[in-house]
Amino acid sequence: MRSVFFVKIFILSPFKTSNEESSFTGLFMQKKVVIITGASSGIGKALAEKYAAEGWNLVLAARREERLLELKTTLNETDVLTVKTDVTSEPDCKNLIEQAVEKFGQIDVLINNAGISMRALFDQTDLEVVRKVMDVNFWGTVYCTKYAMPWLLKSTGSLVGVISVGGYIGLPGRSGYSASKFAVRGFLETVRVENLKTGLHVLVVAPGFTSSEIRKAALNGNGQQQGETPRNENNMMSAEECAAHIFKAVRKRKRELVLTFAEGKLTVFLSKFFPRFIDKMSYKIFAKEPDSPFK
């Protein structure tokens, strides 16, 4: 109560100069800055729209620069920096962080959302496909995190990684994808433990099946995009709903967010106690997909 009393005196004091008043107001009115990778579509695009609606400054990264610029024109209420970025390139990731700091002078949240999937049995998959998936999903997260860390530590901000239920259980026909998401989860959980005393917030997000373009862009065993989603996306969680959950989890500084009940929370829970049952159910579900690699 005493501290609140003195704060009120400071705010209402007639003895403050105009410079002090301006400085005090600026301290609390300065917009926060979020970096979102993979922002050109799906969950990344929805996150950009959500953070813009909440009044944040945005740094949007993706390979498809034309989509970023198109998105920027719809976000009129906030300051947006778009940076063409291939997260498999360490120099690109370094440039992304440098441009963000040059423009805004700070980083409060980094959301590692850029990702790619695959769909083929491992023995029918070129190793280059697995390598590419790891480069995007794992190394893209590592590169961006590495260069953003000094700024996140300075702001005691939030480091976010968007993984998948495939980062908790092995998804049949998605060996490289699951491997990359397991790797991201292990990486982020380690960074969290290392920073228990620094104030850095680390959030691991597993969206479950969400309606987005990731399945259309998924690679087959030869490295070609499959072009069509093998799943009915009509009943999936929307990217906008997913983004709203992520925004709330960052604000509450949660450590983990697993979305959807049956395909998310329940699956992760049961895998801890009934792993063989989950193995059988996963096989059964994915074997029923159209053009399943098991057929």
C-alpha positions in Angstrom: 0.0 0.0 0.0 2.8 2.4 0.8 4.5 1.9 -2.6 1.1 2.5 -4.3 0.7 5.7 -2.3 4.1 7.0 -3.4 3.5 6.1 -7.0 0.2 8.1 -6.9 2.0 11.1 -5.4 4.6 10.9 -8.2 2.0 10.7 -10.9 -0.1 13.5 -9.5 2.7 15.7 -8.3 2.5 19.3 -9.5 6.3 19.6 -9.2 7.1 17.4 -12.1 8.6 19.1 -15.1 7.2 18.5 -18.6 10.3 16.5 -19.5 9.8 14.2 -16.6 6.1 13.8 -17.4 6.9 13.0 -21.0 9.6 10.5 -20.0 7.3 8.8 -17.5 4.4 8.5 -20.0 6.7 7.2 -22.7 8.0 4.5 -20.4 4.6 3.0 -20.1 3.1 3.8 -23.5 5.9 2.3 -25.6 4.6 -0.4 -27.8 6.1 -3.9 -27.5 7.7 -5.7 -30.4 6.9 -9.3 -31.6 8.8 -11.2 -34.3 6.8 -13.9 -36.1 8.4 -16.3 -38.5 6.4 -18.1 -41.1 4.0 -15.1 -41.1 2.8 -15.3 -44.7 0.0 -17.8 -44.1 -1.7 -20.1 -41.6 -1.0 -19.7 -37.9 1.7 -17.1 -38.6 -0.6 -14.8 -40.5 -3.3 -15.2 -37.9 -0.8 -14.3 -35.1 0.2 -11.2 -37.1 -3.4 -10.1 -37.2 -4.0 -10.9 -33.5 -0.9 -9.0 -32.3 -1.7 -6.1 -34.7 -5.2 -5.9 -33.2 -3.7 -5.7 -29.8 -1.5 -2.7 -30.8 1.9 -4.3 -31.0 4.7 -3.4 -33.3 5.3 -6.3 -35.7 8.3 -7.9 -37.5 7.0 -10.4 -40.0 9.3 -13.0 -41.6 8.8 -15.5 -44.4 10.2 -16.5 -47.8 7.2 -15.2 -49.7 7.8 -11.5 -49.5 4.9 -10.6 -51.7 2.5 -12.2 -49.2 4.1 -10.3 -46.3 3.6 -7.0 -48.2 0.0 -7.9 -49.0 -0.6 -8.7 -45.3 1.1 -5.5 -44.2 -1.5 -3.4 -46.2 -4.3 -4.9 -44.1 -2.6 -4.1 -40.7 -3.2 -0.4 -40.7 -3.3 0.1 -37.0 0.2 -0.8 -36.2 3.8 -0.4 -37.3 5.0 -3.4 -39.4 8.4 -4.4 -40.7 8.5 -7.2 -43.2 11.8 -9.1 -43.8 12.2 -11.7 -46.5 13.7 -14.6 -44.5 14.7 -18.2 -45.2 15.0 -19.6 -41.7 17.3 -22.4 -43.0 19.9 -19.6 -43.6 21.8 -18.5 -40.6 22.7 -15.1 -42.2 19.0 -14.5 -43.0 18.0 -15.1 -39.4 20.8 -12.8 -38.2 19.6 -10.2 -40.6 16.0 -10.6 -39.4 17.0 -9.8 -35.8 19.3 -7.0 -36.8 16.6 -5.3 -38.8 14.1 -5.7 -36.0 16.4 -4.0 -33.5 17.5 -1.3 -36.0 13.8 -0.3 -36.5 12.3 -0.8 -33.0 15.3 -1.0 -30.7 13.9 -3.9 -28.7 12.4 -7.4 -29.0 9.8 -8.6 -26.5 8.5 -11.8 -28.1 10.0 -14.1 -30.7 7.5 -16.7 -32.1 9.3 -19.4 -34.0 6.4 -20.5 -36.2 8.0 -21.3 -39.6 7.6 -24.9 -40.4 7.3 -27.6 -43.0 5.9 -31.1 -43.0 6.4 -34.4 -44.8 4.4 -37.5 -45.6 6.1 -40.8 -46.6 7.3 -44.0 -44.9 10.9 -43.6 -43.7 12.2 -46.4 -45.9 10.7 -44.7 -48.9 12.0 -41.2 -48.1 15.1 -39.5 -49.5 17.4 -38.4 -46.7 17.5 -35.0 -48.2 13.8 -34.6 -47.3 14.5 -35.3 -43.7 17.4 -32.9 -43.8 15.3 -30.2 -45.3 12.5 -30.6 -42.7 15.1 -30.5 -39.9 16.7 -27.4 -41.4 13.4 -25.5 -41.4 11.8 -26.7 -38.2 14.8 -27.2 -35.9 17.7 -25.1 -37.2 15.3 -22.2 -38.2 14.3 -22.1 -34.5 17.9 -22.3 -33.3 19.2 -19.6 -35.6 16.5 -17.1 -34.8 16.7 -17.8 -31.1 20.4 -17.5 -31.0 20.5 -14.0 -32.4 17.4 -12.8 -30.5 18.5 -14.1 -27.1 20.5 -11.0 -26.0 17.4 -8.8 -26.7 14.9 -11.2 -25.1 17.1 -11.4 -22.0 17.3 -7.6 -21.9 13.5 -7.3 -22.0 12.8 -10.4 -20.0 10.6 -11.3 -22.9 9.1 -14.5 -24.3 10.6 -17.1 -26.5 8.0 -19.2 -28.3 8.3 -22.4 -30.4 5.3 -23.8 -32.3 5.7 -27.5 -32.5 3.0 -30.2 -32.8 1.5 -33.2 -31.1 4.2 -34.8 -33.3 6.7 -33.4 -30.9 5.3 -35.6 -28.2 4.5 -38.8 -30.1 5.9 -40.3 -33.3 3.5 -39.7 -36.1 3.6 -42.6 -38.7 4.5 -41.4 -42.2 6.0 -38.2 -40.7 9.4 -39.4 -39.3 11.4 -36.3 -40.2 8.6 -34.0 -39.1 8.2 -35.7 -35.7 12.0 -35.8 -35.2 12.3 -32.1 -35.9 9.4 -31.2 -33.5 10.9 -33.4 -30.7 14.2 -31.6 -31.3 12.6 -28.2 -31.0 10.8 -29.2 -27.8 14.1 -30.5 -26.3 15.9 -27.4 -27.3 13.4 -25.0 -25.9 13.0 -26.9 -22.6 16.7 -26.8 -22.1 16.9 -23.1 -22.8 14.1 -22.6 -20.3 16.0 -24.5 -17.5 19.2 -22.6 -18.3 17.3 -19.3 -17.8 15.4 -20.0 -14.6 17.2 -17.1 -13.0 17.2 -14.6 -15.9 13.5 -14.0 -16.2 13.2 -15.3 -19.8 9.9 -16.8 -20.5 9.8 -19.9 -22.7 6.6 -21.3 -24.2 6.2 -24.6 -26.2 3.0 -24.7 -28.3 1.5 -27.9 -29.7 -1.5 -26.8 -31.8 -2.8 -30.2 -32.7 -4.4 -30.4 -36.2 -5.1 -26.8 -37.3 -6.5 -25.6 -40.6 -3.5 -24.2 -42.5 -1.4 -24.7 -45.7 1.2 -26.9 -44.0 -0.3 -30.2 -45.2 -0.6 -28.9 -48.8 3.1 -27.9 -48.8 4.2 -31.1 -47.1 6.9 -33.0 -48.9 6.6 -36.5 -50.2 9.3 -39.1 -50.1 11.0 -37.5 -53.2 10.9 -34.0 -51.9 8.0 -32.7 -54.0 5.0 -30.9 -52.4 2.0 -33.2 -52.2 -0.3 -30.3 -53.2 -3.4 -31.6 -51.5 -4.2 -32.1 -47.8 -4.9 -35.8 -47.0 -7.2 -34.7 -44.1 -10.7 -33.1 -43.9 -9.9 -29.7 -42.5 -13.5 -28.5 -42.1 -13.7 -29.5 -38.4 -10.2 -28.5 -37.5 -9.3 -25.6 -35.2 -9.0 -22.4 -37.2 -5.7 -20.6 -37.4 -7.3 -17.5 -35.8 -8.5 -19.5 -32.8 -5.1 -21.0 -32.4 -3.5 -17.6 -32.6 -5.8 -16.3 -29.9 -4.8 -19.1 -27.6 -1.1 -18.5 -28.2 -1.4 -14.8 -27.5 -3.2 -15.5 -24.2 -0.5 -18.1 -23.2 2.3 -15.6 -23.9 0.6 -13.0 -21.9 0.1 -15.4 -19.0 3.7 -16.6 -19.5 2.7 -20.3 -19.6 5.4 -22.9 -20.1 3.3 -25.2 -22.3 0.2 -25.0 -24.5 -1.3 -28.2 -26.0 -4.4 -27.4 -28.1 -7.5 -29.4 -29.1 -8.8 -32.1 -26.7 -8.9 -35.5 -28.4 -6.0 -35.0 -30.9 -4.0 -32.9 -28.5 -4.4 -32.9 -24.7 -5.8 -36.4 -24.5 -3.3 -37.9 -26.9 -0.3 -36.4 -25.0 -1.7 -37.5 -21.7 -2.4 -41.1 -22.8 1.0 -41.5 -24.4 2.6 -41.2 -21.0 0.6 -44.0 -19.5 -0.6 -46.1 -22.4 2.1 -45.8 -25.1 1.2 -49.0 -26.9 -2.4 -48.0 -27.2 -1.4 -44.7 -28.7 0.9 -46.4 -31.1 -1.9 -48.6 -32.4 -4.4 -45.8 -32.6 -1.9 -43.6 -34.5 -1.2 -46.3 -37.0 -5.0 -46.9 -37.5 -5.8 -43.2 -38.0 -3.1 -42.5 -40.4 -3.6 -45.7 -42.4 -7.2 -44.5 -43.1 -6.0 -41.3 -44.8 -6.6 -40.9 -48.5 -3.6 -42.1 -50.4 -2.0 -43.3 -47.2 1.6 -44.3 -47.5 0.6 -47.5 -45.7 -1.5 -48.7 -48.6 
